């Protein structure tokens, strides 16, 4: 017994009691050996016999009886916990039982089997290997070691152990069941892999699902099956199902790197960028390399892009919309949400429409500018004060050439740039375009806004006037130009002149240009010159441009000039003191009558 050889000790103690039926110590020794070997029932039987021989007065008999009763109670608790599949509780009572049955290999093997169920494979293998060192033909120990290999996704080694057990004990029920499950699981997995390689994704999906139902306890193999099924679902564009399978694989194996990568990619396709960033951060913690750093950086960029305003959605157009489509949609949306149309609405509705109107103007300003639209499509956020994403830097400061609308050549110095009067270098003028089309950068201060001269893109939007001859003053955005009065549509009753060569003066909106007289349609009866290259001079409405002579059709044989900046204009002529349109009269103009008309100033 001191050497742990309880079976030999039991044989010797029984031989001693056979030789001397009254040897009470021999009976107690037999009971101790039975208890150490886990046979509490045999120990109690021997102790009852020892009590009859010794009269029940010896303390050793009572002590061993209590130990045997405790062992029986532990065994009962083990069976209850095993029936509930509560392996932790079962192991707890097994430890208490092994304190009494120190030489019971069956209990040690049983504990190792329960450790396998709790995925504590290393501890289980250590226990059964210790037993096999003394008894290499112990079928239960061989079975448990094969079970460890099976759950560690080593099916070939597991098959060898199970077949070895069945050769030694053909009726070993647990080995038979485990062998069948391992074989079926391996077969279904290989069939699913083959179907996937051949592109039969629906068939592969069904096979992987069948494999997952074979043995829910095989977490390592099932994690791979869930990942494989997630890959198939991704190929079938079932992204939600793919993310669920990846999550199931990760729950079974928290360090499954491929599952995190697959799920992060699916999250990006589903535009769940925050979840994708979390997964890539986990990937980088599991395996730090440059590729995983790059993936995390790209995911963060996509997350930042997803939070910017969708200008295409605001204007209700596609990303491939043409400029005409964008302008048409802008006019429609601006008309709907213009603040003046909702002046009688509630404050909440007013604010909502005002915000929407500002967003529409902002979207229009970006999408109708070729450079800004290209920057936006690349992911630039014009509302980000830091500008750009990572390596893109501060791209909201746009270097523009002097041919851009904010910088023009000076009239006095046509080779110099306005406002800076320097040679036109594209990189010399980094400026920020404002999204509000009513506000532009000041020419004198290219970094400030006109009319408010502030660097903020959000300004009070003014009301456009229905009269095309009146516009808002840049210096006073709430006043009308030319009259500098509040922009009331009814404040400027203006009649367009019937003569297309005469228009209202901006400085005197009620007078006619060039004659500065009230715009009466009958005040200026004129006839178009038969020569289409001549027109009346605005400064001298009765003379012909360019020759400033009375408009005689035959007086101006002209030649078209090759210089496109010089053209001849249309002229008017008068016949017999009354207005006659060109082509409407075949009479020849009377020079004397014409001179009379000219001198009279009509």
Buried (B, 14 or more C-beta within 10 A) or exposed (E): BEEEEBEEBBEBBBEBBEEEEEBBBBBBBBBBBBBBBBBBEBBBBBBBBBBEBBEEEBEBBEBBBEBBEBBBBBBEBBEEBBEEEEBEBBBBBBEBBBEBBBBBBBBBBBBBBBBBBEBBBEEBBEBBEEBBEEEEEBBBBBBBBBBBBBBBBBBEBBBBBBEBBBEBBEEBEBBBEBBEBBBBBBEBBEBBBEBBEEEBBEBBBBBBBBBBEBBEEBBBBBBBBBBBBBBBBBBBEBBEBBBBBBBBBBEBBEEBBBBBBBBBBBBBEBEBBEBBBBBBBBBBEBEEEEEBEEBBBBBBBBBBBBEBBEBBEBBBBEEEBEEEBBBBBBEEBBEEBBBEEBEEEEEEEBEBBBEBBBBBBBBBBBBBBEEBBEBBEEBBBBEBEEBBBEEBEEBBEBEBEBEBEBBBBBEEEEEBBBBBEEEBEEEBBBBBBBBBBBBBBBBEEBEBBBBBEEEEBBBEBBBBBEBEBBBBBBEEBEBBBBBEEEBEEEEBEEEEBBBEBBBBBEEEBEEBBBBEEEBEEEBBBBBBBBBEBBBBBEEEBBBBBBBEEBBBBEBBEEEEEEEEEEEBBBBBBBBBEEBBEBEEBEEEBBEEBBEBBBEEEE
